[in-house]
């Protein structure tokens, strides 16, 4: 038993060192990508025009905003695993960095993978909570844009844009809610999604899709959903 414990501890130490090394490699790659994409001249010129007196309050507000997002994600995850906002905060921040450097919202997939591995959850289920989060973000964006439109005055182009956004996210919320509440809708969606999947992979894909839709369950629980909205 003691030998097994020592082996497990050694394996854990090796795994942590691998995580540190992987983190350094990823940081180095992203730093190079950032430097390649950076217009050094424009960056230097913009620094000269910065009012550094506003830097501290801006950083405080940014940190507070990300903390609120961490609390919301904790609420959405609560039906599956109790975790703290402090554990989610760095995952959210690094995911945002990945989104800024890599297209196609790759940071959301990174968040699902990292948190799933760290908390022992299905990555697909975690990704389902992120989809709910993004739908809520879209609806909040439509609300803020509508308030801004009232403040600056309406125009045909802005009205069409905001109306289209509202329709898009309302449809998205309706689809997600249907999948969260109806077993029949989930099964129909899964069967439609796997119809083009080769037979030997179909069971695996069906399982992942089922776990993903399980992550939408926060919409089915009124307390969780209202907490996330608030």
Order of alpha helices (4+ residues) and beta strands (2+ residues): alpha-alpha-alpha-alpha-alpha-alpha-alpha-alpha-alpha-alpha
